Structures are given as structure tokens and as C-alpha cells.
Amino acid sequence: MKMMIRAAIALLALSVCAPILAAGPTGLAITAPAGSVPSQAMTYDDGTGKAQVVRAANPLPITAVRNDAPMTLALANTPATAKTVANGGYYSLAQSCSAYGTVTFRQIGPDGSTPMTIVAKTSADVTVWPIAAGAVVDVTLSGTTACNVTLSRVS
């Protein structure tokens, strides 16, 4: 009796799984260009829809995304909107005004809305600060004239 029950369960499982296995994998198929790709080769799409085999003469294309362009935080005495620092590292904060009041460099706090003062400057100079990737920074100007402020990554 046990043998018949086991056989019935096996037949039931086979009848459910067989059509699924026969259909093969679903989704996007990877096709070898002209059949030249070995069965275990790493390939990538070269942008034209053709598979390229990774080898010494044709390495896997890897591009580091970096945005180290200087960020303008204030121009002509008008503060810009808050900027997001793409890459962490050391940044130089440089400001130049024809008349100084206070230039306040701020970072948005962990709650996502409260600005925290990093430094308040009252004269022209350049200061280097470590800033984490993803930090949101801005400046406020008070009593300044023709003030320009930039933030540039130095390392």
C-alpha cells in the first residue's frame, strides 16, 4: 500500500513539473553571436544589441561614476539651492565677497530637514572639510555684497 501511495505522489509531481521543465526558462534569452561564444563565457551587451565576449583584448567595460566638478553654492550674492555631494572626501570651501558680513556653510542634518552650521566665515579664505558622499550642503549670506562661494573636491 505504501508503495502505491509513493508511486501516486511521484506521478503527480512528474505531471505537474514536466510541462514546466519542458517549457525551459522564461524571460530574456541570451543568444550567442554566430555561435562563437563558448558555453561558459562571460559576455556583455556592447550597446548595439550584440554580445561581446570578455577576454584580455576585450575587457569588461567598467566606468567609475564621479562628479568632482566644483559646486557653486552662491553666485553674485545669491545663494544657490542645496547641493548633494556625489563623492565623499575632502572639499575646499572658497568664498570671495566685495564686502563681508557672514557666509555660513551648512549641512542638512540626519533628519533630512534641519540645517547644521559647519562654519561661519567673515573674511576671504579657503578651508578644507571632510564631507561624506550624499551629504546635502548649502550656504546662507548675511550682510555680504557680490559674494561668490564654491565647493571643490580636493581628494
Residue frames as qw, qx, qy, qz and C-alpha x, y, z in Angstrom:
[[0.000, 0.885, 0.466, 0.000, 0.00, 0.00, 0.00],
 [0.304, -0.791, 0.108, 0.520, 2.82, 2.44, 0.89],
 [0.431, -0.121, 0.597, 0.666, 4.46, 1.65, -2.41],
 [0.219, 0.621, 0.655, 0.371, 1.32, 2.58, -4.33],
 [0.144, -0.937, -0.243, 0.205, 0.96, 5.88, -2.44],
 [0.396, -0.591, 0.339, 0.616, 4.61, 6.79, -3.16],
 [0.377, 0.173, 0.687, 0.597, 4.15, 5.92, -6.82],
 [0.097, 0.815, 0.551, 0.148, 1.00, 8.09, -6.98],
 [0.248, -0.884, -0.015, 0.395, 2.84, 11.06, -5.39],
 [0.430, -0.330, 0.522, 0.659, 5.74, 10.64, -7.81],
 [0.300, 0.446, 0.695, 0.478, 3.36, 10.56, -10.80],
 [0.042, -0.919, -0.386, 0.071, 1.53, 13.63, -9.52],
 [0.336, -0.749, 0.199, 0.535, 4.82, 15.54, -9.07],
 [0.417, -0.072, 0.644, 0.637, 6.01, 14.47, -12.51],
 [0.226, 0.651, 0.652, 0.316, 2.75, 15.52, -14.17],
 [0.115, -0.955, -0.193, 0.195, 2.99, 18.99, -12.55],
 [0.368, -0.707, 0.344, 0.496, 6.73, 19.57, -13.12],
 [0.619, 0.125, 0.618, 0.468, 7.18, 18.00, -16.58],
 [0.353, 0.808, 0.380, 0.280, 5.39, 20.76, -18.57],
 [0.201, -0.965, 0.097, 0.136, 7.30, 23.46, -16.67],
 [0.564, -0.476, 0.528, 0.420, 10.65, 21.80, -17.27],
 [0.596, 0.360, 0.596, 0.400, 9.82, 21.16, -20.94],
 [0.207, 0.945, 0.244, 0.070, 8.98, 24.86, -21.47],
 [0.636, 0.237, -0.129, 0.723, 12.50, 25.91, -20.40],
 [0.277, -0.414, -0.321, 0.806, 13.49, 29.17, -18.70],
 [0.193, 0.856, 0.455, 0.151, 11.34, 32.22, -19.29],
 [0.238, -0.849, 0.043, 0.469, 12.43, 35.80, -19.74],
 [0.359, 0.836, -0.333, -0.248, 15.12, 37.24, -21.99],
 [0.963, 0.065, 0.147, 0.214, 17.21, 34.73, -23.86],
 [0.200, -0.773, 0.456, 0.393, 20.93, 35.22, -24.30],
 [0.878, 0.460, 0.135, 0.021, 21.94, 34.34, -27.83],
 [0.609, -0.397, 0.390, 0.566, 25.47, 33.66, -28.93],
 [0.376, 0.765, -0.190, -0.487, 26.52, 35.82, -31.89],
 [0.637, 0.518, -0.521, -0.233, 27.06, 33.45, -34.83],
 [0.969, -0.186, -0.161, -0.030, 27.51, 30.60, -32.33],
 [0.560, 0.529, -0.431, 0.470, 31.01, 31.82, -31.39],
 [0.339, -0.636, 0.414, -0.556, 30.50, 32.21, -27.64],
 [0.340, 0.099, -0.915, 0.192, 31.70, 29.26, -25.56],
 [0.520, -0.539, -0.617, -0.240, 29.02, 27.81, -23.30],
 [0.579, -0.650, -0.347, 0.348, 30.66, 29.30, -20.18],
 [0.419, 0.229, 0.030, 0.878, 31.96, 32.66, -21.41],
 [0.066, -0.668, -0.407, 0.619, 31.11, 35.97, -19.73],
 [0.280, 0.433, 0.477, 0.712, 29.52, 38.39, -22.18],
 [0.010, 0.564, 0.355, -0.745, 28.05, 41.88, -22.14],
 [0.420, 0.776, 0.459, 0.105, 25.84, 43.94, -24.42],
 [0.497, -0.057, 0.143, 0.854, 28.00, 46.37, -26.39],
 [0.133, 0.498, 0.170, -0.840, 25.15, 48.84, -26.81],
 [0.365, 0.264, -0.527, -0.721, 24.20, 47.62, -30.27],
 [0.870, -0.023, 0.109, -0.481, 22.39, 44.53, -29.01],
 [0.803, 0.331, -0.491, 0.059, 25.30, 42.19, -29.78],
 [0.822, -0.559, 0.070, 0.083, 27.01, 40.08, -27.15],
 [0.360, 0.754, -0.504, 0.218, 30.72, 40.72, -26.64],
 [0.902, -0.207, -0.319, 0.204, 32.92, 38.04, -25.06],
 [0.323, -0.904, 0.274, -0.055, 35.08, 39.25, -22.18],
 [0.913, 0.055, -0.020, 0.405, 38.78, 38.49, -22.78],
 [0.524, -0.454, 0.031, 0.720, 42.12, 40.28, -22.42],
 [0.239, 0.127, 0.425, 0.864, 41.73, 42.03, -25.77],
 [0.312, -0.484, -0.410, -0.707, 38.12, 42.96, -25.00],
 [0.181, -0.073, -0.761, 0.619, 37.80, 43.58, -21.22],
 [0.146, -0.705, -0.693, 0.044, 34.55, 44.14, -19.36],
 [0.135, 0.549, 0.047, 0.824, 33.78, 47.88, -19.63],
 [0.451, -0.634, -0.523, 0.349, 33.67, 49.44, -16.18],
 [0.167, 0.604, 0.043, 0.778, 33.18, 53.16, -15.73],
 [0.319, -0.370, -0.576, 0.655, 33.55, 54.85, -12.40],
 [0.031, -0.818, -0.412, -0.401, 30.88, 57.48, -11.91],
 [0.450, -0.358, -0.279, 0.769, 32.47, 60.58, -10.45],
 [0.098, 0.867, 0.307, 0.379, 31.23, 64.08, -10.27],
 [0.593, -0.399, -0.194, 0.672, 34.10, 66.16, -8.99],
 [0.217, 0.597, 0.237, 0.735, 33.13, 69.38, -10.73],
 [0.109, -0.038, -0.437, 0.892, 33.17, 72.40, -8.41],
 [0.109, -0.677, -0.724, -0.075, 29.75, 73.24, -6.98],
 [0.027, 0.373, -0.022, 0.927, 28.61, 76.85, -6.95],
 [0.255, -0.481, -0.761, 0.352, 26.91, 77.50, -3.62],
 [0.039, 0.849, 0.293, -0.438, 26.45, 81.25, -4.17],
 [0.481, 0.251, 0.392, 0.743, 26.88, 83.47, -7.21],
 [0.032, 0.442, 0.165, 0.881, 26.67, 87.26, -7.32],
 [0.174, -0.143, 0.530, -0.818, 25.44, 87.36, -3.72],
 [0.775, -0.047, -0.096, -0.623, 22.59, 84.90, -4.43],
 [0.428, -0.285, 0.846, -0.142, 22.71, 81.53, -2.64],
 [0.455, 0.125, -0.744, -0.473, 22.06, 78.52, -4.89],
 [0.865, -0.280, -0.092, -0.407, 19.70, 75.73, -3.94],
 [0.651, -0.508, 0.561, -0.057, 21.12, 72.99, -1.71],
 [0.558, 0.529, -0.609, -0.193, 23.62, 70.69, -3.46],
 [0.951, -0.245, 0.168, -0.080, 24.18, 66.97, -2.93],
 [0.094, -0.697, 0.695, 0.149, 27.81, 65.86, -2.64],
 [0.879, 0.254, -0.303, -0.267, 28.20, 62.89, -5.02],
 [0.814, 0.151, -0.465, 0.313, 31.53, 61.54, -3.74],
 [0.612, -0.783, -0.050, 0.105, 32.82, 61.69, -0.21],
 [0.725, 0.209, -0.101, 0.648, 36.25, 63.14, 0.52],
 [0.321, -0.526, -0.178, 0.767, 37.93, 66.40, 1.40],
 [0.281, 0.767, 0.438, 0.376, 36.40, 69.53, -0.09],
 [0.312, -0.111, -0.131, 0.934, 37.67, 73.10, -0.17],
 [0.033, 0.853, 0.518, -0.056, 35.19, 75.85, 0.59],
 [0.377, -0.029, 0.110, 0.919, 36.26, 79.11, -1.05],
 [0.078, 0.860, 0.503, -0.036, 34.42, 82.41, -0.86],
 [0.349, -0.001, 0.102, 0.932, 35.10, 85.87, -2.16],
 [0.008, 0.846, 0.532, -0.027, 32.95, 88.94, -1.49],
 [0.298, 0.587, -0.005, 0.753, 33.48, 92.65, -2.18],
 [0.280, -0.508, 0.358, -0.732, 32.04, 93.41, 1.28],
 [0.423, -0.046, -0.895, 0.137, 31.83, 90.85, 4.09],
 [0.647, -0.442, 0.154, -0.602, 29.14, 90.12, 6.55],
 [0.521, -0.294, 0.785, -0.161, 28.80, 86.40, 7.28],
 [0.641, 0.257, -0.606, -0.395, 28.97, 83.41, 4.92],
 [0.612, -0.279, 0.638, -0.375, 27.54, 80.37, 6.70],
 [0.444, 0.243, -0.809, -0.298, 28.29, 76.90, 5.28],
 [0.658, -0.162, 0.477, -0.560, 25.66, 74.35, 6.35],
 [0.222, 0.081, -0.945, -0.227, 24.95, 70.65, 6.01],
 [0.703, -0.270, -0.183, -0.631, 21.43, 69.23, 6.23],
 [0.372, -0.408, 0.740, -0.385, 21.20, 67.05, 9.32],
 [0.043, -0.044, 0.995, 0.077, 20.34, 63.37, 9.60],
 [0.368, 0.458, 0.666, -0.459, 16.61, 64.15, 9.86],
 [0.404, 0.389, 0.645, 0.520, 16.73, 65.43, 6.26],
 [0.055, 0.852, 0.392, 0.343, 15.47, 68.92, 7.01],
 [0.418, -0.890, -0.034, 0.180, 17.41, 70.65, 9.80],
 [0.573, 0.680, -0.244, 0.387, 20.47, 72.60, 8.58],
 [0.736, -0.576, -0.049, 0.351, 23.56, 72.35, 10.81],
 [0.173, 0.951, -0.257, 0.005, 26.17, 75.12, 10.66],
 [0.911, 0.071, -0.090, 0.396, 29.59, 73.75, 9.75],
 [0.493, -0.210, -0.054, 0.842, 31.44, 77.08, 9.69],
 [0.136, 0.946, 0.291, -0.045, 30.62, 80.80, 9.55],
 [0.629, 0.039, 0.128, 0.766, 33.17, 82.99, 7.74],
 [0.008, -0.931, -0.230, 0.285, 33.66, 86.72, 7.86],
 [0.013, -0.780, 0.437, 0.447, 36.67, 87.10, 5.54],
 [0.773, 0.503, -0.324, -0.210, 38.10, 85.65, 2.33],
 [0.245, -0.516, 0.821, -0.016, 39.92, 82.36, 2.77],
 [0.734, 0.141, -0.580, -0.324, 39.84, 78.73, 1.73],
 [0.515, -0.377, 0.659, -0.398, 39.02, 75.99, 4.23],
 [0.471, 0.160, -0.829, -0.258, 39.20, 72.23, 3.70],
 [0.625, -0.184, 0.464, -0.600, 36.49, 70.00, 5.20],
 [0.033, -0.012, 0.986, 0.163, 35.76, 66.26, 5.05],
 [0.608, 0.150, 0.088, -0.775, 32.28, 65.69, 3.62],
 [0.496, 0.034, 0.866, -0.044, 30.51, 62.34, 3.27],
 [0.072, -0.091, -0.743, -0.659, 29.03, 61.12, -0.01],
 [0.223, -0.563, -0.759, -0.239, 25.36, 62.00, -0.25],
 [0.223, -0.492, -0.419, 0.730, 25.61, 64.97, 2.13],
 [0.167, 0.799, 0.441, 0.374, 23.35, 67.90, 1.27],
 [0.433, -0.351, -0.158, 0.815, 25.04, 71.30, 1.70],
 [0.186, 0.835, 0.350, 0.382, 24.19, 74.96, 1.21],
 [0.368, -0.028, -0.253, 0.894, 25.22, 78.46, 2.28],
 [0.064, -0.894, -0.442, 0.025, 23.47, 81.47, 3.71],
 [0.413, 0.306, -0.020, 0.858, 24.67, 85.04, 3.20],
 [0.283, -0.851, -0.420, 0.138, 24.14, 87.85, 5.66],
 [0.173, -0.923, 0.071, 0.336, 25.37, 91.42, 5.12],
 [0.583, -0.183, 0.532, 0.587, 27.56, 90.47, 2.15],
 [0.436, 0.765, -0.048, -0.472, 27.99, 92.18, -1.23],
 [0.614, 0.615, -0.449, -0.208, 28.90, 90.49, -4.55],
 [0.492, -0.455, 0.729, -0.140, 29.68, 87.21, -2.82],
 [0.776, 0.307, -0.485, -0.262, 30.65, 84.00, -4.66],
 [0.562, -0.439, 0.664, -0.225, 31.07, 80.66, -2.87],
 [0.750, 0.322, -0.520, -0.252, 32.34, 77.39, -4.37],
 [0.750, -0.385, 0.519, -0.141, 32.88, 73.89, -3.00],
 [0.629, 0.563, -0.513, -0.157, 35.53, 71.78, -4.77],
 [0.967, -0.243, 0.066, 0.041, 36.74, 68.23, -4.11],
 [0.076, 0.834, -0.546, 0.006, 40.44, 68.08, -3.36],
 [0.155, 0.333, -0.930, 0.023, 40.86, 64.38, -2.51]]
